[in-house]
Amino acid sequence: MFQTLVKTFLILLSLNITLHAKTIDIDSIIDTANKENKHLFVWLHKTDCAYCERMKEYTLLHDKVSAFIKKHFIYIYINVSKNDVVKYQGFLGSGNDFAKEVGYNFYPTSLFFDNDKEIIFSEVGYVDCEEISNERHFFKVLNFIQSKAYEEIELNAYTYTIGKDF
């Protein structure tokens, strides 16, 4: 009797988890980005990650960064701590397994995809220094991707002047 109750509980628990999971089909989202002449920006993060929270609060929600992302990118986030299902080039699994599959299991990580559904650039971690704020650095990364400068040069050789009022 006890074993039957435990099995029933586990089945109901897994059904509940499955019902609340969403499927993130990266291939389809890239197709949409292509139609809109944009890149796909996937932000990997996890629950209870202080650097992820800082990046979200101070970088991704920065007015100019946020507006630029909305204008030039299709943006999705994947919380690797959750049970969402990710589909990408024949891969089907959790967000955590997706991050491992593409070789990024450090958080936060920003991944940028091209029209061919390939990762063309990644920015791993949260930059927290006094010389250049993370917002300004990330804005440079976004411009580097949006302008397709990555086809010609590396980010460290890319010069982009961000206004003083940033």
C-alpha positions in Angstrom: 0.0 0.0 0.0 2.8 2.4 1.0 4.7 1.7 -2.2 1.5 2.4 -4.3 1.0 5.7 -2.6 4.6 6.7 -3.2 4.4 5.7 -6.8 1.2 7.6 -7.2 2.7 10.7 -5.5 5.8 10.6 -7.8 3.6 10.2 -10.9 1.4 13.2 -9.9 4.5 15.2 -9.0 6.1 14.5 -12.4 2.9 15.4 -14.1 2.7 18.7 -12.2 6.2 19.5 -13.1 5.6 18.6 -16.8 2.5 20.7 -17.0 4.3 23.8 -15.7 7.3 23.4 -18.0 7.5 25.3 -21.2 9.2 24.3 -24.4 11.8 26.7 -25.9 12.3 25.9 -29.5 15.5 27.8 -30.4 15.4 26.7 -34.1 11.9 28.2 -34.5 12.8 31.3 -32.7 15.9 31.8 -34.9 13.6 31.4 -38.0 11.4 34.2 -36.5 14.5 36.4 -35.9 15.6 35.8 -39.5 12.3 37.0 -40.8 12.7 40.2 -38.7 16.3 40.6 -39.7 17.5 40.2 -36.1 19.9 38.0 -34.2 18.7 35.7 -31.4 20.1 36.6 -28.0 19.7 33.8 -25.4 20.5 34.6 -21.8 21.4 31.6 -19.6 21.0 32.1 -15.9 20.1 30.3 -12.7 18.0 30.8 -9.6 19.9 32.2 -6.6 22.9 33.3 -8.7 23.9 36.7 -7.4 25.8 37.7 -10.5 22.8 36.7 -12.7 20.6 39.0 -10.5 23.1 41.9 -10.8 23.3 41.5 -14.6 19.5 41.4 -14.9 19.0 44.4 -12.6 21.9 46.6 -13.7 22.5 45.6 -17.3 19.5 44.0 -19.0 17.1 46.4 -17.4 19.2 49.4 -18.1 17.0 51.7 -20.2 19.3 52.1 -23.2 20.4 48.4 -23.2 16.9 47.2 -22.9 15.6 49.4 -25.7 18.5 48.3 -28.0 17.8 44.7 -27.3 14.1 45.1 -28.1 14.9 46.9 -31.3 17.6 44.7 -32.7 17.3 41.2 -31.1 14.9 38.5 -30.3 15.6 37.9 -26.7 14.8 34.9 -24.6 16.1 33.7 -21.3 16.6 30.2 -20.0 16.7 29.6 -16.3 18.7 26.4 -16.1 17.3 25.8 -12.6 13.8 25.3 -14.0 12.4 22.3 -15.8 11.7 23.9 -19.2 12.5 21.9 -22.3 14.9 23.3 -24.9 14.9 22.2 -28.5 17.9 23.0 -30.6 19.4 21.3 -33.7 18.2 17.8 -32.7 18.8 18.3 -29.0 15.9 18.0 -26.7 16.3 18.4 -23.0 16.4 20.6 -19.9 17.9 24.1 -19.9 20.7 22.8 -17.8 21.4 20.0 -20.2 21.2 22.5 -23.1 23.8 24.7 -21.5 26.1 21.7 -21.1 25.4 20.5 -24.7 26.5 23.8 -26.2 29.5 24.1 -23.7 28.3 26.9 -21.4 27.7 25.9 -17.8 28.8 29.1 -16.1 26.2 31.7 -15.3 25.2 34.2 -16.4 26.0 33.6 -20.1 24.8 35.5 -23.1 24.7 33.6 -26.4 24.1 35.1 -29.8 23.0 33.1 -32.8 23.2 33.8 -36.5 20.9 33.0 -39.4 22.5 29.6 -39.7 21.5 28.7 -36.2 25.1 28.7 -35.0 26.4 30.4 -31.8 28.5 33.3 -33.2 29.4 34.9 -30.0 29.2 34.4 -26.3 29.7 36.6 -23.3 30.3 34.6 -20.1 29.8 36.1 -16.7 29.0 39.5 -15.3 31.6 42.2 -15.8 31.9 44.2 -12.6 34.7 46.7 -12.8 35.0 50.4 -12.3 36.8 51.4 -15.6 33.8 50.5 -17.7 30.4 49.7 -16.4 28.9 46.4 -17.4 26.1 48.3 -19.1 28.5 50.1 -21.3 30.5 47.0 -22.1 27.4 45.0 -22.9 26.1 47.8 -25.1 29.3 47.5 -27.0 28.8 43.7 -27.3 25.2 44.3 -28.6 26.4 46.8 -31.2 29.2 44.4 -32.2 26.6 41.7 -32.9 23.9 43.8 -34.4 26.3 45.5 -36.9 27.7 42.1 -37.8 31.2 43.3 -37.1 31.9 39.8 -35.8 32.2 38.7 -39.4 35.3 40.8 -39.9 37.0 41.4 -36.5 37.2 40.2 -32.9 35.4 42.2 -30.1 38.7 43.5 -28.6 39.5 45.1 -32.0 36.0 46.6 -32.4 35.7 50.2 -31.5 32.4 51.7 -30.8 32.0 55.0 -29.1 29.3 55.1 -26.5 28.0 58.5 -25.7 29.0 60.2 -22.5 25.3 60.4 -21.4 25.2 56.6 -21.3 
